[in-house]
Each structure stands twice: as C-alpha cells, then as structure tokens.
C-alpha cells in the first residue's frame, strides 16, 4: 500500500473507532508497518489539519476529535475508481441514481492531479450491465421504502399470472443477480418477495405502512448482510 493510500485508510480507521481510539501497535499491525512509521503517519495527518488526539499510558492511543471538522473529503485515484465501478456495475440497485450523483460530487472536489489519475484508471475498467427496470418504477419503490408508504404494484409472476397488489415495503434484497422488493402483501396477507424486473407498474399510495418489520421476513442467508458499511 502506497503511503498516500495508507494515510487515507489510517484516517478512516481512526474515524470508525470514534472516542475509543486505537493504539499505535494495533495500527501498525493493521497496516503491516512499524510503530515508528505509524507515528510518523499520524504526525503527517495532524500537520495536514486532521484533528488527531493522543492519550498516553495504558489504554491510551490515537483518535480523531469528536465533533471536530475534518479536512475536505480526499480519496486516492484507486478509491475514486472503485466507487465509480461499484455504482456502474449496480445501476439497477436501489438508490443507484443518488449514489451516482454522490460519487460525482466527490469527483468534483478531488485535486486536479488525482482526478486526472482517476479518469485514466477509469478508462481501464469496463462494465456491461443488463438493462434495468423502468426508472419510474424504481423511483416509486425507492420512495415507498424511504417514506414507509404502501406501494401499489402490477406484478407478473414466473408463471405468467398478472395481479395488482398493495405492498408494504420492508426491504430490498439482492441475490443471484436479481433485485427483490420484499414486503407485506395485503392481497395475500403474507410476506412476499417480488422480483423487481417483473414489476410492470408501481405507484406510491397515501397509506402508511402498518409496522411489519424485517424480523418477519425470516432468517437471511448466512452470507447476507445489510449495506450499512460498518465492520461489525
């Protein structure tokens, strides 16, 4: 790992650990460098304006000051391309348009040199994705999920049967390359999985969901996980 990338990763690890902080020894093990190198990196972060604090003695360590403002977001060119690739490869994912807009905001504030490196590297990453479902349909599903409003959908099953149903959205799930809307179907009075690509029409109603929760969906696969981005 290059030093500039290690500095980015180091600041992110300190941020995630919050008020607990991290010992220099733990940071050194995490990044495969000496304690002396870690301390030099921490000094570089502090000199760049990052609010690094240190606590001596047993149980001490390093961290970022709670509530302090951080320098503007800064990514390496590889991190920027990783975001672009992830968003491009998942164009049918929920809130993908917002994700793309967020990535663009990050790219717009990169320094010119990093942006140029990212643009060059991005040209070496190709993505070929299948056509996604209608933007209007996905917008309705996303709005209904975010606002917890009942969604009226026109849905065609794998057997070819078409029905109109009112669904209380509970979660989006991706498995085996397919996205699903999982929710309480008021027509069947049961939790159902609806393949998003089979939803032909979707509108958000004015009715609020009645409180069905994720626990009613059942046990997720062992390798399934939410996308909150935390390590735990």
C-alpha positions as CSV (number, residue, x, y, z in Angstrom):
1,X,0.0,0.0,0.0
2,X,1.4,3.4,-1.0
3,X,1.8,6.0,1.8
4,X,-0.9,8.3,0.5
5,X,-3.4,5.4,0.4
6,X,-2.3,4.3,3.9
7,X,-2.9,7.8,5.2
8,X,-6.4,7.7,3.8
9,X,-7.0,4.3,5.3
10,X,-5.5,5.3,8.6
11,X,-7.8,8.4,9.0
12,X,-10.8,6.2,8.1
13,X,-9.9,3.6,10.8
14,X,-9.5,6.3,13.4
15,X,-12.8,7.8,12.4
16,X,-14.6,4.5,12.7
17,X,-13.2,3.8,16.1
18,X,-14.5,7.1,17.4
19,X,-13.8,8.0,21.1
20,X,-12.3,4.6,21.7
21,X,-9.2,5.4,19.7
22,X,-6.5,2.9,18.6
23,X,-3.1,2.1,20.0
24,X,-0.1,2.6,17.7
25,X,0.7,-1.1,18.0
26,X,-2.8,-2.1,16.7
27,X,-2.5,0.4,13.8
28,X,0.9,-0.9,12.9
29,X,-0.4,-4.5,12.8
30,X,-3.4,-3.4,10.7
31,X,-1.2,-1.8,8.1
32,X,1.8,-4.1,8.3
33,X,4.3,-1.3,9.2
34,X,6.4,-0.4,12.2
35,X,5.1,1.6,15.1
36,X,7.6,4.3,14.2
37,X,6.1,4.5,10.7
38,X,2.5,4.7,12.1
39,X,3.6,7.6,14.4
40,X,5.2,9.4,11.5
41,X,1.9,8.9,9.5
42,X,-0.2,10.2,12.4
43,X,2.1,13.3,12.6
44,X,1.6,13.8,8.9
45,X,-2.2,13.6,9.3
46,X,-2.1,16.1,12.1
47,X,0.1,18.5,10.1
48,X,-2.5,18.3,7.2
49,X,-5.2,19.6,9.5
50,X,-6.8,16.4,10.7
51,X,-7.9,16.7,14.4
52,X,-5.7,13.8,15.7
53,X,-5.6,13.4,19.5
54,X,-3.3,11.2,21.6
55,X,-3.8,9.7,25.0
56,X,-0.7,8.3,26.8
57,X,-0.4,5.4,29.2
58,X,-2.2,2.1,29.5
59,X,-5.4,2.0,27.5
60,X,-4.2,5.1,25.5
61,X,-3.8,5.5,21.8
62,X,-4.8,7.8,19.0
63,X,-8.1,9.0,17.5
64,X,-9.9,11.9,15.8
65,X,-11.5,14.6,18.0
66,X,-15.3,14.0,18.3
67,X,-17.3,16.8,16.7
68,X,-14.3,18.4,15.1
69,X,-14.5,19.3,11.5
70,X,-12.3,17.2,9.1
71,X,-10.5,18.4,6.0
72,X,-12.4,18.1,2.8
73,X,-13.0,14.6,1.6
74,X,-9.9,13.2,-0.1
75,X,-9.6,9.9,-2.0
76,X,-6.9,8.2,-3.8
77,X,-7.4,7.7,-7.5
78,X,-8.0,4.0,-7.0
79,X,-10.6,4.6,-4.3
80,X,-12.4,7.0,-6.6
81,X,-12.4,4.5,-9.4
82,X,-13.6,1.8,-7.0
83,X,-16.7,3.9,-6.3
84,X,-17.3,4.6,-10.0
85,X,-17.0,0.9,-10.8
86,X,-19.3,-0.2,-7.9
87,X,-22.0,2.3,-8.9
88,X,-21.7,1.5,-12.7
89,X,-21.9,-2.3,-12.1
90,X,-25.0,-1.9,-9.9
91,X,-27.1,0.5,-11.9
92,X,-30.3,-1.4,-11.1
93,X,-29.6,-1.2,-7.3
94,X,-32.0,0.8,-5.1
95,X,-31.0,4.5,-5.0
96,X,-28.3,3.9,-7.7
97,X,-29.0,7.4,-9.2
98,X,-28.4,9.1,-5.9
99,X,-25.2,7.0,-5.5
100,X,-24.0,8.1,-8.9
101,X,-24.7,11.8,-8.0
102,X,-22.9,11.3,-4.7
103,X,-19.8,9.9,-6.5
104,X,-19.9,12.8,-8.9
105,X,-19.8,15.3,-6.0
106,X,-16.8,13.5,-4.7
107,X,-15.0,13.5,-8.0
108,X,-15.7,17.3,-8.4
109,X,-13.7,18.1,-5.3
110,X,-10.7,15.9,-6.0
111,X,-7.5,17.8,-6.7
112,X,-6.7,18.0,-10.4
113,X,-3.8,15.5,-10.3
114,X,-5.9,12.8,-8.5
115,X,-8.8,13.5,-10.8
116,X,-6.7,13.0,-13.9
117,X,-5.2,9.8,-12.5
118,X,-8.8,8.6,-11.7
119,X,-10.0,9.4,-15.2
120,X,-7.1,7.5,-16.7
121,X,-7.6,4.5,-14.5
122,X,-11.4,4.5,-15.0
123,X,-10.8,4.0,-18.7
124,X,-9.3,0.6,-17.8
125,X,-12.4,-0.6,-16.1
126,X,-15.3,-1.7,-18.4
127,X,-18.8,-2.6,-17.2
128,X,-21.5,-4.3,-19.3
129,X,-24.8,-4.5,-17.3
130,X,-28.2,-5.8,-18.3
131,X,-31.0,-3.3,-19.0
132,X,-32.5,-2.2,-15.7
133,X,-36.2,-1.8,-14.8
134,X,-38.1,1.4,-15.6
135,X,-36.7,4.4,-13.8
136,X,-40.3,5.4,-12.9
137,X,-40.9,2.0,-11.3
138,X,-37.7,2.1,-9.3
139,X,-38.3,5.7,-8.1
140,X,-41.7,4.6,-6.8
141,X,-40.2,1.6,-5.0
142,X,-37.4,3.7,-3.5
143,X,-39.9,6.4,-2.4
144,X,-42.2,4.0,-0.8
145,X,-39.4,2.3,1.1
146,X,-37.9,5.5,2.3
147,X,-41.2,7.0,3.4
148,X,-42.7,3.7,4.5
149,X,-45.8,4.1,2.4
150,X,-47.9,1.4,0.7
151,X,-46.9,0.8,-2.9
152,X,-49.5,-0.4,-5.4
153,X,-47.8,-2.7,-8.0
154,X,-48.8,-4.5,-11.1
155,X,-46.8,-7.7,-11.0
156,X,-46.4,-10.7,-13.3
157,X,-45.2,-13.9,-11.7
158,X,-42.9,-16.5,-13.2
159,X,-46.0,-18.5,-14.3
160,X,-47.4,-15.5,-16.2
161,X,-50.2,-14.6,-13.8
162,X,-50.6,-10.8,-13.5
163,X,-52.1,-9.2,-10.4
164,X,-52.4,-5.8,-8.8
165,X,-51.3,-5.7,-5.2
166,X,-50.8,-3.3,-2.4
167,X,-47.5,-4.0,-0.7
168,X,-46.0,-2.6,2.5
169,X,-42.2,-2.4,1.6
170,X,-39.9,-3.9,4.2
171,X,-36.6,-4.3,2.5
172,X,-34.7,-4.6,-0.8
173,X,-32.7,-7.7,-1.3
174,X,-30.2,-8.8,-3.9
175,X,-29.5,-12.5,-4.5
176,X,-28.3,-14.5,-7.6
177,X,-28.0,-11.3,-9.6
178,X,-31.7,-10.3,-9.1
179,X,-33.1,-7.5,-7.0
180,X,-36.3,-8.1,-5.0
181,X,-38.8,-5.9,-3.2
182,X,-39.7,-7.8,0.0
183,X,-42.9,-6.7,1.7
184,X,-46.2,-7.5,3.3
185,X,-48.6,-8.3,0.5
186,X,-52.1,-7.1,1.5
187,X,-53.7,-9.3,-1.2
188,X,-52.1,-12.5,0.2
189,X,-51.8,-11.2,3.8
190,X,-48.3,-12.6,3.9
191,X,-44.7,-11.6,3.4
192,X,-43.7,-11.9,-0.3
193,X,-40.7,-11.5,-2.5
194,X,-41.3,-9.6,-5.7
195,X,-38.7,-9.7,-8.5
196,X,-38.2,-6.0,-9.4
197,X,-37.8,-6.8,-13.1
198,X,-41.3,-8.4,-13.1
199,X,-43.0,-5.3,-11.6
200,X,-44.7,-3.6,-14.6
201,X,-46.1,-0.6,-12.8
202,X,-45.7,1.0,-9.3
203,X,-47.2,3.9,-7.6
204,X,-46.9,5.2,-4.0
205,X,-50.2,5.5,-2.2
206,X,-51.1,7.8,0.6
207,X,-51.4,4.9,3.1
208,X,-48.8,4.5,5.7
209,X,-47.3,1.0,6.4
210,X,-48.7,-0.7,9.4
211,X,-45.5,-1.7,11.0
212,X,-44.4,-5.0,9.6
213,X,-40.7,-5.5,10.3
214,X,-37.6,-7.2,8.9
215,X,-37.8,-10.0,11.5
216,X,-40.9,-11.2,9.7
217,X,-39.0,-11.8,6.5
218,X,-37.2,-14.8,8.1
219,X,-33.6,-15.8,8.5
220,X,-31.3,-14.3,5.9
221,X,-28.7,-16.5,4.2
222,X,-25.5,-16.9,6.2
223,X,-23.6,-14.6,3.9
224,X,-26.3,-11.9,3.6
225,X,-25.6,-8.6,5.2
226,X,-27.1,-5.1,5.3
227,X,-25.2,-2.3,3.4
228,X,-24.6,0.0,6.4
229,X,-20.9,-0.1,5.8
230,X,-19.8,-1.0,9.3
231,X,-17.3,-3.7,10.1
232,X,-19.4,-5.5,12.7
